[in-house]
């Protein structure tokens, strides 16, 4: 009796159904039309980790093919718009969930952050000028990957863990370094004739169309953690590569998006975040310098005033007033 042929679905995933092709729910071992994003991701991660055990040796090719199938299934079922279309193609009668929870609602329901932590993040967000999404992980209130997964769900977009889904290096050269660095994105795979870009931020329709024209293929974004994508951008698209593209005229940067009223909140946040960080540093330096100058000047005036008969409390009042003025100038000036 001959050796049984390997069936990766049966032998690796434990799927007994012999009708092929499998739909995405069968592939990820989910109930039909499962809507719980966290459950979809949980099943995907478990199956991904299991299949990776076979990613060496004689079954490397089969394992890579199956890993890509699992990733495509997860990306579709965690993308609200694509999932609705896919479910309809499978005969789903109801439209599924009609609304999306906010980032804060998702994190609170998961027990990832307390109400006190949320308030701390809101205060930091207001003072520093970053979105609450970034405030949460910058203040170490919630791990960055947890925040970004919840953010992706709140946007109705898939989340991609770049440690689980490695970018296809054959696609790297299809994206100019200038664009990769400008939008903090890396190409991951081709899925249904579209290029999947991993990025911390959604793209506006205008930018998606611009990239489609430049790259010659439709693009879709999968949200990822900033730290993970920045590491890959620096690996595949160093500054020197972007500078060389600009010098040769082959890598002109994409035009800025439409005025702020027409831009998405995420894209607007992305474009202003670096400026806010730089402005914060400048304001801190200026505030420190102003404070030192004020202290020295007030000390001199205080001595003069004391010689003229003023009490020490007047000089102290002037010093406190100068300090308050410096802090007010720093906060109000940066918020503008």
C-alpha positions in Angstrom: 0.0 0.0 0.0 1.5 3.3 -1.1 2.4 6.2 1.2 -0.5 8.6 1.7 -0.2 11.9 -0.1 0.3 14.9 2.2 -2.9 17.0 2.6 -1.9 20.1 4.5 -5.5 21.0 5.3 -6.2 17.6 6.8 -2.8 16.7 8.2 -1.8 20.1 9.5 -5.0 21.9 10.2 -7.2 18.9 11.1 -9.9 19.8 8.6 -11.8 16.6 7.7 -14.1 18.2 5.1 -12.9 17.0 1.7 -14.9 19.5 -0.4 -12.4 22.0 -1.9 -11.7 24.8 -2.1 -12.3 25.7 1.5 -13.9 29.0 2.3 -12.1 31.3 4.7 -14.2 30.3 7.7 -13.4 26.6 7.2 -9.7 27.4 6.6 -9.5 29.3 9.9 -11.6 26.8 11.8 -14.3 29.3 12.5 -18.1 29.1 12.6 -19.7 30.4 9.5 -20.0 34.2 9.3 -18.0 34.7 12.6 -18.0 38.5 13.3 -15.8 38.7 16.4 -12.5 40.2 15.1 -10.5 39.1 18.2 -11.7 35.5 17.7 -10.7 35.6 14.0 -7.3 36.9 14.9 -6.9 34.3 17.7 -7.7 31.4 15.4 -5.3 32.8 12.8 -2.4 33.2 15.2 -2.9 29.7 16.5 -2.9 28.1 13.0 -0.1 30.4 11.8 2.2 29.3 14.7 1.3 25.6 14.1 2.1 25.7 10.4 5.4 27.5 11.0 6.6 24.3 12.6 6.7 22.8 9.1 8.4 25.8 7.5 11.8 24.1 7.3 13.0 21.0 5.5 11.1 19.2 2.8 7.8 20.9 3.4 9.0 24.5 3.2 7.2 25.3 0.0 3.9 23.7 1.1 4.1 25.6 4.4 4.7 29.0 2.8 1.8 28.5 0.5 -0.5 27.6 3.4 0.8 30.5 5.5 -0.1 32.9 2.7 -3.6 31.3 2.4 -4.2 31.8 6.1 -3.0 35.4 6.0 -5.3 36.2 3.1 -8.2 34.7 4.9 -7.5 36.7 8.0 -7.0 39.9 6.1 -10.3 39.5 4.4 -12.4 38.6 7.5 -10.9 41.4 9.6 -11.6 44.0 6.9 -15.1 45.2 7.5 -15.9 46.2 3.9 -14.3 43.1 2.3 -15.8 40.8 4.8 -19.3 42.1 4.0 -18.8 41.5 0.3 -17.3 38.1 0.9 -20.1 37.0 3.2 -22.7 38.1 0.7 -20.9 36.0 -2.0 -21.3 33.0 0.4 -25.1 33.7 0.7 -25.3 35.6 4.0 -28.7 37.2 4.2 -28.2 39.7 7.0 -25.6 42.5 6.7 -23.7 41.6 9.9 -22.6 44.3 12.4 -23.8 47.8 11.3 -21.5 49.9 13.4 -18.0 50.0 14.8 -16.8 50.5 18.4 -14.4 53.3 19.1 -10.8 52.7 20.1 -11.6 53.5 23.7 -14.6 51.2 23.9 -12.6 48.3 22.5 -9.7 48.7 24.9 -12.0 49.1 27.9 -14.1 46.1 26.9 -10.8 44.1 26.7 -9.7 45.3 30.1 -6.6 46.7 28.5 -6.9 50.2 30.2 -8.7 51.7 33.1 -10.8 54.9 33.1 -8.0 56.6 35.0 -5.5 55.5 32.4 -7.8 56.8 29.6 -8.0 60.2 31.3 -4.3 60.3 31.7 -3.9 59.6 27.9 -6.5 62.3 27.1 -4.6 64.9 29.1 -1.3 63.9 27.5 -2.9 64.0 24.1 -4.2 67.6 24.7 -0.9 68.9 26.0 1.5 67.3 23.5 -0.8 67.4 20.5 -0.8 63.7 19.5 -3.8 61.5 18.9 -5.0 59.5 21.9 -4.1 56.3 20.1 -0.4 57.3 20.3 -0.8 58.8 23.7 -1.8 55.4 25.1 1.4 53.6 24.1 3.7 56.6 24.5 2.7 56.8 28.1 3.1 53.0 28.4 -0.5 52.7 29.5 -1.2 50.0 26.8 1.3 48.0 24.8 1.7 49.4 21.3 0.6 46.2 19.4 -2.6 46.0 21.6 -3.4 49.6 20.9 -2.9 49.2 17.2 -5.0 46.1 17.0 -7.8 47.9 18.7 -7.3 50.9 16.4 -7.5 48.7 13.3 -10.8 47.3 14.5 -12.2 50.7 15.2 -11.3 51.7 11.6 -12.8 48.6 10.2 -9.3 47.6 8.8 -7.2 44.5 9.2 -4.2 44.4 11.5 -1.0 42.8 10.4 1.7 41.5 12.8 4.9 41.9 10.8 6.5 39.1 12.9 3.8 36.7 11.7 3.6 37.9 8.1 6.9 38.7 6.6 7.0 41.1 3.7 7.6 39.5 0.3 11.1 40.8 -0.6 10.3 40.5 -4.3 7.8 43.3 -3.8 10.3 45.8 -2.1 11.5 47.4 -5.3 7.9 48.0 -6.5 7.6 50.8 -3.9 9.9 53.8 -4.2 11.9 54.5 -1.0 10.6 58.1 -1.0 7.0 56.8 -0.8 7.9 54.1 1.8 9.5 56.7 4.1 6.9 59.4 3.4 3.9 57.1 4.4 5.8 54.7 6.7 4.7 51.6 4.7 6.1 48.4 3.4 4.7 46.0 0.8 3.6 42.7 2.2 1.9 40.6 -0.4 -0.3 40.6 -3.5 -3.9 39.7 -2.6 -6.7 39.6 -5.2 -4.7 41.7 -7.6 -4.0 44.4 -5.0 -0.8 45.3 -3.2 -1.1 45.0 0.6 0.8 47.8 2.3 1.5 47.6 6.0 1.3 51.0 7.6 0.3 52.5 11.0 -2.2 54.8 9.3 -5.0 54.5 6.8 -4.6 56.1 3.4 -7.1 58.6 2.1 -8.8 57.7 -1.2 -6.7 60.4 -2.9 -3.4 58.9 -1.7 -4.6 55.4 -2.6 -5.3 56.6 -6.2 -2.0 58.3 -6.4 -0.2 55.2 -5.3 -2.2 53.1 -7.7 -1.1 55.3 -10.6 2.5 55.3 -9.5 2.7 51.6 -8.7 0.5 50.3 -11.5 -1.6 48.2 -9.1 -4.5 48.9 -6.6 -3.3 49.2 -3.0 -4.9 48.3 0.3 -3.6 49.1 3.8 -3.3 46.7 6.7 -2.6 48.5 10.0 0.5 47.6 11.8 2.6 48.8 14.8 4.8 51.8 14.1 7.9 50.3 15.7 7.7 47.2 13.5 7.2 49.0 10.2 9.8 51.6 11.0 12.3 48.9 11.5 11.5 47.4 8.1 11.5 50.8 6.4 15.0 51.5 7.6 16.1 48.0 6.5 14.7 48.1 3.0 14.5 51.8 2.3 17.4 53.7 4.0 17.7 57.4 3.7 20.5 57.1 1.2 18.2 55.1 -1.1 15.5 57.8 -0.9 18.1 60.6 -1.5 19.4 58.7 -4.6 15.9 58.4 -6.0 15.3 62.1 -5.5 18.6 63.0 -7.1 17.8 60.9 -10.1 14.3 62.2 -10.4 12.8 58.7 -10.1 11.4 59.0 -6.6 9.6 62.3 -6.4 7.5 62.4 -3.3 3.7 62.0 -3.6 1.9 65.3 -3.4 0.4 66.4 -0.2 -3.2 65.4 0.5 -6.1 67.8 0.1 -6.8 70.6 2.6 -7.3 69.4 6.2 -11.1 69.5 5.9 -10.9 66.7 3.3 -8.3 64.6 5.0 -8.9 61.7 7.3 -8.0 62.2 11.0 -5.4 59.5 10.8 -3.6 61.0 7.8 -3.7 64.4 9.3 -2.3 63.0 12.6 0.5 61.3 10.6 1.6 64.4 8.8 1.6 66.6 11.9 3.1 64.2 14.5 6.8 64.7 13.5 6.3 68.5 13.5 4.7 68.3 16.9 7.6 66.4 18.3 10.1 68.8 16.9 8.1 71.8 18.0 7.9 70.3 21.5 11.7 70.1 21.7 12.1 73.6 20.5 9.5 74.9 23.0 11.2 73.1 25.8 14.5 74.6 25.0 13.0 78.1 24.6 11.0 77.7 27.8 14.1 76.7 29.7 16.2 79.5 28.3 13.4 82.0 29.1 13.1 80.7 32.6 16.8 81.1 33.2 16.9 84.6 31.8 13.8 85.5 33.8 15.4 84.2 37.0 18.6 86.1 36.5 16.8 89.3 35.6 14.4 89.1 38.5 17.2 88.4 40.9 18.9 91.6 39.8 15.8 93.6 40.0 15.0 92.1 43.3 18.3 93.4 44.7 17.7 96.8 43.3 14.2 96.9 44.7 15.4 95.8 48.1 18.0 98.6 48.1 15.1 100.9 47.3 13.1 99.8 50.3 11.0 96.9 48.8 10.5 93.8 50.9 11.7 90.4 49.8 8.2 89.2 49.1 7.9 91.6 46.2 10.9 90.1 44.5 9.6 86.6 45.1 6.2 87.6 43.6 8.0 88.9 40.5 10.0 85.6 40.2 6.8 83.5 40.5 5.0 85.7 38.0 7.8 85.3 35.5 7.8 81.6 35.9 4.1 81.4 35.4 4.3 83.6 32.3 7.0 81.3 30.9 5.0 78.2 31.4 1.8 79.8 30.0 3.8 80.9 26.9 5.1 77.4 26.4 1.8 75.6 26.7 -0.4 78.1 24.8 2.2 78.6 22.1 2.7 74.9 21.5 -1.0 74.2 21.5 -1.4 76.7 18.7 
